[in-house]
Amino acid sequence: MPRPDSHPTEYAERVLDIVERIPPGRVMAYGDIAELLGEGGPRQVGTVMAVWGGGVPWWRVIRADGTPAPGLEVRARSHYAAEGTPLRPSGRVDMAAARWEGPDPSEAV
């Protein structure tokens, strides 16, 4: 795993750029981001978020089942409440209502 004090790779920069574009109240799964970029997979995106994601709206990147990263659930839920992110009665994010498909195709990724 890269060290947090190292500079993000080009891939990491691309992941972080997508995360910064996710609108308030919306989310993307780790795999959604990898698919949008056409590179890597959920684990690679998760590694980027774990190492360099503290400066972006990390709570908007979640597991495909609607749960935030382990250990960050309480902090994430406060952000969801503040942003009006749609939740299921179970407390998970309602992926059908909250999933963001990505930037407009005319925008470069």
C-alpha positions in Angstrom: 0.0 0.0 0.0 1.3 3.5 -0.8 2.3 5.7 2.0 0.0 8.6 2.8 2.9 11.1 2.7 3.8 10.0 -0.9 2.3 11.8 -3.9 -0.9 10.3 -5.3 -0.4 8.4 -8.6 -2.1 9.5 -11.8 -4.8 6.9 -11.2 -5.3 8.1 -7.6 -5.7 11.7 -8.9 -8.3 10.5 -11.4 -10.2 8.7 -8.6 -10.1 11.7 -6.3 -11.3 14.0 -9.1 -14.4 11.9 -9.6 -15.1 11.8 -5.9 -14.9 15.6 -5.8 -17.5 15.8 -8.5 -20.1 13.6 -6.7 -22.9 16.0 -5.8 -24.1 16.4 -2.2 -26.7 13.8 -1.3 -25.5 11.4 -4.0 -23.1 8.5 -3.8 -21.0 6.1 -6.0 -19.9 2.6 -5.2 -16.1 1.9 -5.4 -16.8 -0.3 -8.4 -18.8 2.5 -10.1 -15.7 4.7 -10.0 -13.4 2.0 -11.4 -15.9 1.3 -14.2 -16.2 5.0 -15.0 -12.5 5.3 -15.2 -12.2 2.1 -17.2 -9.3 1.0 -15.0 -8.7 -0.8 -11.7 -11.5 -2.2 -9.6 -13.3 -1.6 -6.3 -10.2 -2.6 -4.2 -8.0 -0.2 -6.1 -10.4 2.6 -5.6 -10.7 1.6 -1.9 -7.0 1.8 -1.5 -6.9 5.3 -3.1 -9.7 6.4 -0.7 -7.9 4.8 2.3 -4.6 6.5 1.6 -5.6 9.9 0.0 -9.4 10.2 0.4 -9.4 12.4 3.6 -9.4 15.6 1.6 -12.4 14.8 -0.6 -16.0 13.9 0.3 -15.1 10.3 1.2 -18.6 9.5 2.6 -20.0 9.7 -0.9 -18.0 6.6 -1.9 -19.6 3.5 -0.5 -19.9 -0.3 -1.0 -22.4 -1.4 -3.6 -24.7 -2.6 -0.8 -25.1 0.9 0.5 -22.8 0.8 3.5 -19.9 3.2 4.1 -16.4 2.1 4.8 -16.0 0.0 8.0 -15.2 2.2 11.0 -16.6 5.3 9.4 -20.3 4.6 9.6 -21.1 7.1 12.3 -19.2 10.0 10.7 -20.7 9.1 7.3 -24.2 9.1 8.6 -23.9 12.6 10.0 -22.8 13.7 6.5 -25.8 11.9 4.9 -28.2 13.6 7.3 -26.7 17.0 6.6 -26.8 16.4 2.8 -30.2 14.7 2.7 -28.8 11.5 1.2 -31.7 9.0 0.7 -31.4 6.2 3.2 -33.3 2.9 3.7 -35.0 2.0 7.0 -32.0 -0.2 7.7 -29.7 2.9 7.7 -28.0 1.9 4.5 -27.9 4.4 1.6 -30.7 3.8 -0.8 -28.5 3.1 -3.9 -31.5 3.2 -6.3 -32.3 6.8 -5.2 -28.8 8.1 -4.4 -26.4 6.6 -6.9 -24.8 9.1 -9.2 -24.0 7.9 -12.7 -21.0 10.2 -13.1 -20.3 13.5 -14.9 -22.0 14.4 -18.1 -20.4 12.6 -21.0 -19.3 15.9 -22.4 -17.0 16.4 -19.3 -13.6 14.7 -19.4 -13.0 12.1 -16.8 
